[in-house]
Amino acid sequence: MKIMNKNLLEDCKREHSYLISKITRFIAIVETMQWTSPQDVRNTFGRHADQVKGYWIIDIGGKKGARVLLVIQFDESVVIVQKIWTDHNEYMQWSKRVRI
């Protein structure tokens, strides 16, 4: 898959050094995938992947990690990074707005 807005991931690594290996691994996984359906994403990330109102939220790194908000265009093999949360409260505020 091709990652669009990859600079958001790179910025996050620079701002949060404890996430460097987790984000690097996430990028490596996504770039080697050829997802054609939502099930492919679930097979890759398991319980760490949630589909919410047209977006995907991938939890990378658990409690001290981040959540990455994505749009996946399966037909074009493109993953578009929309946002990254490193603060759980910010993520919760967003999730209340979209009513997860």
NUGU-822779 format. One line per field, with one value per residue: x, y negated, z negated of N, C-alpha, C in turn; residue in one letter; residue number from 1. Coordinates in steps of 0.02 Angstrom, whole numbers, plus 32768, in hexadecimal, padded with zeros to 4 digits. Atoms other than C-alpha are relative to their C-alpha. Last residue first. Layout:
REM residues N
n_xx X/...
n_yy Y/...
n_zz Z/...
ca_xx X/...
ca_yy Y/...
ca_zz Z/...
c_xx X/...
c_yy Y/...
c_zz Z/...
rest A/...
nr NUM/...
***
This chain:
REM residues 100
n_xx 7FEB/802C/8019/801B/8042/802F/8012/8028/8044/8023/8010/8038/8040/8022/7FD5/8009/7FE1/7FEF/8026/7FFD/7FF7/8011/7FE8/7FC8/7FC4/7FFC/7FEB/801F/7FE2/8031/7FF1/8040/7FF9/8036/8025/7FF9/7FCF/800B/8024/7FD8/7FBB/7FDD/7FD0/7FD7/7FE2/7FBA/7FD6/801C/8030/801C/8048/801C/7FE3/8029/802A/7FFA/7FBE/7FD1/800C/7FE6/7FB7/7FE8/7FFA/803F/8036/8043/8029/8042/7FF8/7FE3/8031/8038/7FE6/7FF4/8041/801C/7FD7/8016/8045/8001/7FDA/8029/8013/7FCC/8009/801C/7FD3/7FC2/800F/8003/7FBA/7FE0/801E/7FDD/7FCF/7FF8/8003/8015/7FDC/802A
n_yy 7FBA/7FCF/7FD6/802B/8017/7FC8/7FF5/803A/7FF7/7FCC/801F/802E/7FDB/800F/7FE2/8014/7FD3/801C/803D/8010/8048/800D/803D/7FEA/8022/7FF9/7FBD/7FF9/7FCD/7FF0/7FF4/8004/801F/7FEA/8033/8004/8036/8037/7FF8/8009/7FE7/800B/7FCB/8015/7FC9/8005/800C/8033/802E/8028/800C/8025/8044/802A/7FE1/8022/801B/7FC8/7FDE/802C/7FFE/7FC4/800C/8001/8007/7FF6/800C/7FE1/7FBE/8005/801B/7FD1/7FC5/8013/800B/7FBD/7FE3/801F/7FEB/7FBA/7FF5/7FE0/7FBE/7FCF/7FCE/801E/8035/7FDF/7FE1/8036/8015/7FCB/8002/8033/7FDD/8028/8048/802B/8040/803A
n_zz 7FF7/8020/7FC9/7FCB/8017/7FFA/7FBA/7FEB/801C/7FD9/7FBF/800A/8002/803F/8033/8045/8030/8041/800E/8047/800C/8046/8021/802A/7FE8/7FB7/7FEC/7FBE/7FD5/7FCD/7FB9/7FDC/7FBE/7FD4/7FDC/7FB8/7FF4/8030/803F/803D/7FFD/803F/800F/8039/8026/8014/7FC5/7FD4/801E/7FCA/8003/7FC7/8002/802B/8033/8041/800E/8003/803F/8034/7FFC/8023/8048/8024/7FCF/8019/7FC4/7FF8/7FE1/7FBD/7FD0/7FF6/7FDC/7FBA/7FE1/7FF3/7FCB/7FC2/7FF4/7FE9/7FC2/7FCD/8018/7FF1/8034/803C/8018/8017/8041/8032/800C/8026/8043/8027/802A/803E/7FF2/8038/7FFF/8000
ca_xx 7C74/7C12/7C74/7C88/7C9C/7D28/7D82/7D7D/7DB7/7E4C/7E7E/7E70/7EDD/7F6D/7FE0/7F5F/7F8D/7F25/7EEF/7F6A/7F31/7F4A/7F49/7F3A/7ECA/7E33/7E4F/7E49/7E6E/7E4D/7EB5/7EB4/7F4F/7F44/7FE2/804B/806A/7FCC/7FD7/8061/8001/7F44/7EFF/7E63/7E14/7D9E/7CFB/7C8D/7CFB/7D5E/7DC8/7E75/7ED8/7E69/7EBD/7F3F/7F64/7EC9/7E5D/7EAB/7E8F/7DDB/7DBD/7DDF/7E64/7EFE/7FA5/801B/80D6/80C3/804B/80C0/815B/80FB/80B9/8168/81B1/8121/8142/81FF/81F8/816C/81D8/8226/8185/8196/820A/81A8/8105/814D/817B/80CA/807E/80FB/80AF/801F/7FFB/8034/803A/8000
ca_yy 7ED2/7E32/7DC7/7D3D/7DBB/7E12/7D6D/7D44/7DF5/7DE3/7D41/7D95/7E27/7DB5/7DF8/7DDC/7DE3/7D98/7DAF/7E2F/7E63/7F1A/7F3C/7FDF/7F89/7FFD/8010/7F57/7F56/7EBA/7EB9/7E7B/7EB5/7ED6/7EC7/7F26/7F26/7F8A/7FF7/7FDF/7FC3/7FB7/7FAC/7F45/7F5C/7EDB/7EE7/7ED4/7F3A/7FD4/8014/8063/8097/8131/8184/8119/817C/81EA/8154/80F3/8185/8193/80DF/8111/810E/80F5/8109/80FB/80D7/801C/8035/80A6/803A/7F9C/7FEE/802D/7F7E/7F39/7FB3/7F9F/7EE1/7ED5/7EB1/7E22/7DC0/7D1D/7D60/7E02/7D9E/7D32/7DCF/7E13/7D6F/7D6A/7E0C/7DA2/7E2A/7EDC/7F50/8000
ca_zz 7C75/7C71/7CEB/7C69/7BDB/7C3A/7C53/7B99/7B72/7BE7/7B94/7AEA/7B22/7B52/7BD9/7C60/7D17/7DA1/7E56/7E99/7F46/7F75/8030/8091/8112/8102/8047/8021/7F67/7F00/7E64/7DB0/7D52/7C98/7C33/7BB8/7AFD/7AD8/7B73/7BF2/7C91/7C8A/7D3B/7D57/7E02/7E48/7EA8/7E0F/7D9A/7DCB/7D3D/7D45/7CAA/7C92/7D25/7D7D/7E1C/7E25/7DFB/7E8A/7F01/7EC4/7EF7/7FAB/8034/7FC9/801F/7F8B/7F8D/7F74/7EE2/7E82/7E9A/7E69/7DCA/7D9D/7DB0/7D49/7CBB/7CC3/7CBD/7C3C/7BA3/7C06/7C02/7C63/7CEA/7CFC/7D06/7D90/7DF3/7DE0/7E18/7EA9/7EE8/7F29/7FAB/7F8B/8022/8000
c_xx 7FD5/8011/7FD3/7FE4/7FDF/7FBA/7FCB/7FEA/7FD3/7FB8/7FDB/7FED/7FC4/7FBB/7FE3/8033/7FF4/8022/8016/7FDD/7FFE/8010/7FE6/8021/803E/803E/800B/8019/7FD8/8024/7FC0/8010/7FBC/8007/7FC7/7FD9/800C/802F/7FFC/7FDB/8022/8046/8025/802C/8029/8016/804A/802D/7FEC/7FC8/7FEA/7FB4/7FE6/801A/7FD6/7FD3/8006/8047/8030/7FF9/8020/804C/8019/800C/7FBC/7FCD/7FB8/7FE1/7FBD/800A/801C/7FD2/7FC8/8017/8008/7FBC/7FE5/8027/7FE6/7FB9/7FFA/8026/7FD5/7FEF/8030/7FFD/7FE9/8030/803E/7FF4/8003/8048/801E/7FE2/8026/802F/8001/8004/7FE4/802D
c_yy 802C/8048/8038/8029/7FD5/7FED/8036/8008/7FC6/8008/8030/7FDD/7FD1/8021/7FF4/8024/7FE3/8035/7FDE/7FBD/7FF4/7FB6/7FFD/7FC5/8013/7FDE/8006/8042/8004/8032/8001/8002/8004/7FD9/8021/7FC7/7FF6/7FC5/7FC2/8004/7FF1/801E/7FEB/803C/7FE1/8043/7FF9/7FEE/7FCB/7FD6/7FD6/7FFB/7FD5/7FB8/7FCF/801D/7FE6/7FE9/803C/8021/7FD4/8006/803D/7FEF/7FFC/7FF5/800E/7FEF/8023/8044/8000/7FE8/8032/803D/7FEF/7FFA/8045/801D/7FE4/8017/8048/8011/8027/8047/8039/8030/7FE2/7FCC/8023/801D/7FC8/7FEE/8035/7FFA/7FCF/8023/7FDC/7FB8/7FD4/7FC2
c_zz 7FD4/8010/7FE7/803A/8036/7FE8/8005/8048/8012/7FE8/802D/8041/7FF9/8001/7FBB/7FD5/7FBA/7FD6/7FC0/7FF6/7FB5/7FF4/7FB8/7FDC/7FD9/801D/804B/801D/8041/802E/802A/804B/8023/8041/8025/801D/804B/800B/7FD6/7FBF/7FBD/8006/7FC0/7FEF/7FC9/7FE2/7FF3/803B/8033/7FE3/803B/7FF8/8039/7FFB/7FD9/7FC9/7FB9/7FEE/7FF7/7FBB/7FCA/8003/7FDA/7FB7/7FDE/8037/7FEC/8044/800D/8021/8047/8036/800E/8028/804A/8023/8012/803B/8042/8011/8019/8040/8032/7FE8/800C/7FC5/7FBD/7FE4/7FE3/7FBB/7FCC/7FEE/7FD3/7FB9/7FD3/7FCF/7FBC/8016/7FC8/8000
rest I/R/V/R/K/S/W/Q/M/Y/E/N/H/D/T/W/I/K/Q/V/I/V/V/S/E/D/F/Q/I/V/L/L/V/R/A/G/K/K/G/G/I/D/I/I/W/Y/G/K/V/Q/D/A/H/R/G/F/T/N/R/V/D/Q/P/S/T/W/Q/M/T/E/V/I/A/I/F/R/T/I/K/S/I/L/Y/S/H/E/R/K/C/D/E/L/L/N/K/N/M/I/K/M
nr 100/99/98/97/96/95/94/93/92/91/90/89/88/87/86/85/84/83/82/81/80/79/78/77/76/75/74/73/72/71/70/69/68/67/66/65/64/63/62/61/60/59/58/57/56/55/54/53/52/51/50/49/48/47/46/45/44/43/42/41/40/39/38/37/36/35/34/33/32/31/30/29/28/27/26/25/24/23/22/21/20/19/18/17/16/15/14/13/12/11/10/9/8/7/6/5/4/3/2/1
***
